[in-house]
Amino acid sequence: MLKKGTKLYSIFTGTCPKCQEESMYVYKNPYNPAKTLKMNERCSHCNTKYKIEPSFFYGAMYVSYAVGTAFAVAAFIISYLFIGTTLKTAFISIVATLILFMPVIMRLSRNIWINFFFKYDPAAVKK
């Protein structure tokens, strides 16, 4: 189970990487296309600024490639090896999975990227 204070907790819940008290995103639902990546400027609890510098989250594109590849491999293994579909159907399932999970992949990538630069601070929780 995800334990508060770990990087995995912040990554999978989308909470502030420093205090883990509040969501970084304005809207919880990632499937609203216009608002998928709409983030708060700062954490209202510990005042952490999420965009350290302009274009900070461009680095998340590299993480997104790895996360997308993991989703694609999982889709292939499930469809081709476990279900026993043809290669063509497995390819279609990969494409469908990547399209369906695109908002989740984008948010996960941002969460992973920002957690490279911030560390959980128990003192920030008490503020």
NUFIKE-160947 format. One record per residue: x, y, z of N, C-alpha, C in turn. Coordinates in steps of 0.05 Angstrom, whole numbers. Example, Ala and Ser with C-alpha at 12.3 -4.5 7.8 and 13.67 -1.06 7.14 Angstrom:
<sites>
((264; -114; 156); (246; -90; 156); (264; -66; 156))
((257; -45; 142); (273; -21; 143); (258; 1; 157))
</sites>
This chain:
<sites>
((17; -24; 0); (0; 0; 0); (18; 25; 0))
((7; 46; -13); (23; 71; -14); (23; 85; 13))
((46; 91; 22); (49; 104; 48); (56; 133; 44))
((42; 150; 58); (47; 179; 57); (76; 184; 66))
((89; 201; 51); (117; 207; 57); (136; 194; 37))
((125; 177; 19); (142; 164; -1); (137; 179; -28))
((156; 176; -45); (154; 188; -72); (131; 174; -88))
((128; 148; -84); (106; 135; -98); (79; 145; -90))
((75; 153; -65); (50; 165; -57); (45; 190; -72))
((65; 208; -74); (61; 233; -89); (57; 228; -118))
((71; 209; -130); (69; 203; -158); (41; 193; -165))
((31; 173; -150); (5; 161; -157); (-19; 177; -148))
((-16; 195; -129); (-38; 211; -120); (-38; 239; -132))
((-15; 247; -143); (-13; 274; -155); (-13; 296; -135))
((-3; 290; -111); (-2; 309; -90); (24; 324; -90))
((25; 346; -75); (49; 362; -73); (73; 344; -64))
((95; 345; -78); (117; 327; -71); (131; 334; -45))
((127; 359; -36); (141; 367; -11); (124; 361; 14))
((98; 367; 14); (82; 362; 38); (61; 340; 34))
((55; 334; 10); (35; 313; 3); (8; 317; 16))
((0; 342; 19); (-25; 349; 31); (-46; 357; 11))
((-38; 366; -13); (-58; 376; -32); (-51; 367; -60))
((-71; 365; -77); (-67; 357; -105); (-53; 380; -120))
((-35; 373; -137); (-22; 393; -154); (-40; 404; -176))
((-60; 388; -183); (-78; 394; -205); (-103; 408; -196))
((-112; 427; -212); (-137; 442; -206); (-161; 424; -207))
((-161; 406; -227); (-184; 387; -231); (-174; 359; -227))
((-189; 344; -211); (-181; 316; -205); (-184; 297; -229))
((-204; 303; -246); (-210; 285; -269); (-190; 291; -292))
((-173; 271; -298); (-154; 276; -320); (-166; 274; -348))
((-191; 265; -350); (-204; 261; -376); (-219; 285; -386))
((-214; 309; -375); (-225; 333; -386); (-203; 345; -403))
((-205; 343; -430); (-183; 350; -448); (-172; 378; -444))
((-188; 398; -439); (-178; 425; -436); (-165; 430; -409))
((-170; 412; -390); (-161; 417; -362); (-143; 395; -352))
((-134; 377; -369); (-118; 354; -360); (-93; 363; -345))
((-79; 383; -356); (-53; 391; -345); (-55; 417; -329))
((-79; 427; -324); (-82; 452; -309); (-73; 448; -280))
((-52; 461; -273); (-40; 458; -246); (-43; 483; -230))
((-43; 479; -203); (-42; 502; -185); (-14; 514; -188))
((-12; 540; -184); (14; 554; -185); (32; 545; -162))
((20; 544; -138); (34; 537; -113); (17; 519; -96))
((29; 505; -78); (15; 489; -58); (4; 508; -37))
((-22; 507; -32); (-33; 525; -12); (-26; 517; 17))
((-14; 494; 20); (-7; 484; 47); (22; 493; 54))
((41; 487; 36); (69; 492; 42); (81; 513; 24))
((66; 524; 5); (74; 545; -13); (96; 537; -33))
((98; 512; -38); (118; 502; -58); (109; 511; -86))
((127; 523; -101); (121; 531; -129); (126; 507; -147))
((106; 499; -162); (108; 474; -178); (125; 479; -204))
((121; 501; -217); (137; 507; -241); (162; 522; -232))
((183; 507; -228); (208; 518; -218); (219; 540; -237))
((216; 535; -263); (226; 554; -283); (207; 551; -307))
((208; 570; -325); (192; 568; -350); (200; 542; -365))
((180; 529; -376); (184; 504; -391); (195; 481; -374))
((190; 483; -348); (200; 462; -330); (190; 434; -337))
((165; 432; -345); (153; 406; -350); (160; 395; -377))
((176; 408; -393); (185; 396; -419); (200; 370; -414))
((214; 369; -391); (229; 345; -384); (211; 321; -380))
((186; 327; -374); (167; 305; -369); (161; 290; -395))
((167; 302; -418); (164; 288; -444); (181; 263; -445))
((205; 265; -434); (223; 241; -434); (212; 219; -416))
((202; 228; -394); (189; 208; -375); (165; 196; -388))
((149; 213; -403); (125; 204; -416); (131; 181; -436))
((154; 183; -449); (162; 163; -469); (165; 136; -454))
((178; 136; -431); (182; 112; -416); (156; 101; -405))
((139; 118; -394); (114; 110; -383); (96; 99; -405))
((95; 112; -428); (79; 103; -451); (89; 76; -461))
((115; 72; -461); (127; 46; -469); (118; 24; -449))
((118; 30; -424); (109; 11; -404); (80; 3; -408))
((63; 23; -413); (35; 17; -419); (32; 0; -444))
((48; 6; -465); (46; -8; -490); (56; -37; -486))
((77; -41; -472); (87; -69; -466); (66; -84; -450))
((54; -71; -431); (34; -85; -415); (10; -92; -432))
((1; -74; -450); (-21; -80; -468); (-14; -104; -487))
((11; -105; -497); (19; -127; -514); (19; -153; -499))
((31; -153; -475); (32; -178; -460); (5; -188; -453))
((-13; -170; -445); (-40; -179; -438); (-55; -189; -462))
((-54; -175; -484); (-70; -183; -508); (-58; -207; -522))
((-32; -206; -527); (-19; -227; -543); (-13; -252; -527))
((-1; -249; -504); (8; -273; -489); (-14; -285; -471))
((-29; -267; -458); (-49; -278; -439); (-75; -285; -454))
((-85; -267; -470); (-110; -271; -484); (-106; -288; -509))
((-83; -286; -522); (-77; -302; -546); (-87; -290; -572))
((-87; -264; -574); (-96; -251; -599); (-75; -252; -620))
((-82; -244; -644); (-62; -243; -666); (-44; -218; -662))
((-22; -217; -677); (-4; -194; -675); (-19; -168; -683))
((-35; -170; -703); (-50; -147; -713); (-69; -137; -691))
((-83; -154; -678); (-101; -147; -656); (-85; -136; -632))
((-62; -148; -627); (-45; -138; -605); (-36; -109; -611))
((-29; -104; -636); (-21; -77; -644); (-44; -57; -640))
((-67; -65; -648); (-91; -48; -644); (-96; -43; -615))
((-92; -63; -598); (-96; -60; -569); (-76; -41; -557))
((-51; -41; -568); (-30; -22; -559); (-39; 6; -566))
((-47; 11; -590); (-55; 38; -599); (-79; 47; -582))
((-99; 29; -579); (-123; 37; -563); (-115; 43; -534))
((-97; 27; -523); (-89; 32; -495); (-75; 59; -492))
((-57; 65; -511); (-43; 91; -510); (-62; 115; -513))
((-81; 112; -530); (-101; 134; -534); (-118; 136; -509))
((-128; 114; -499); (-146; 114; -476); (-132; 125; -451))
((-107; 118; -447); (-93; 126; -423); (-75; 150; -426))
((-77; 164; -449); (-60; 188; -453); (-61; 208; -431))
((-85; 216; -421); (-85; 236; -399); (-72; 225; -374))
((-75; 200; -368); (-63; 188; -344); (-33; 187; -348))
((-23; 180; -371); (5; 179; -377); (18; 207; -374))
((4; 228; -384); (14; 255; -382); (17; 264; -353))
((-4; 258; -337); (-3; 266; -309); (18; 250; -294))
((19; 224; -298); (39; 208; -285); (67; 218; -291))
((72; 225; -317); (98; 234; -325); (106; 260; -311))
((87; 279; -309); (92; 304; -294); (97; 298; -264))
((82; 280; -253); (86; 273; -225); (113; 261; -220))
((122; 243; -238); (148; 231; -235); (170; 252; -238))
((167; 269; -259); (187; 290; -264); (191; 309; -241))
((169; 319; -229); (171; 338; -207); (183; 325; -182))
((178; 299; -179); (189; 284; -156); (219; 279; -158))
((230; 284; -182); (260; 283; -184); (272; 306; -170))
((258; 329; -168); (269; 354; -159); (261; 362; -130))
((240; 349; -120); (231; 355; -93); (232; 331; -75))
((236; 335; -50); (237; 314; -30); (216; 319; -9))
((204; 298; 1); (184; 300; 22); (197; 312; 46))
((183; 332; 57); (194; 346; 81); (173; 345; 103))
((178; 329; 124); (158; 326; 145); (153; 353; 159))
((172; 371; 159); (169; 397; 172); (149; 414; 156))
((146; 410; 130); (127; 424; 113); (99; 416; 120))
((95; 392; 130); (68; 382; 137); (57; 397; 161))
((74; 404; 179); (65; 417; 204); (58; 446; 201))
((67; 459; 179); (63; 487; 175); (34; 493; 170))
</sites>
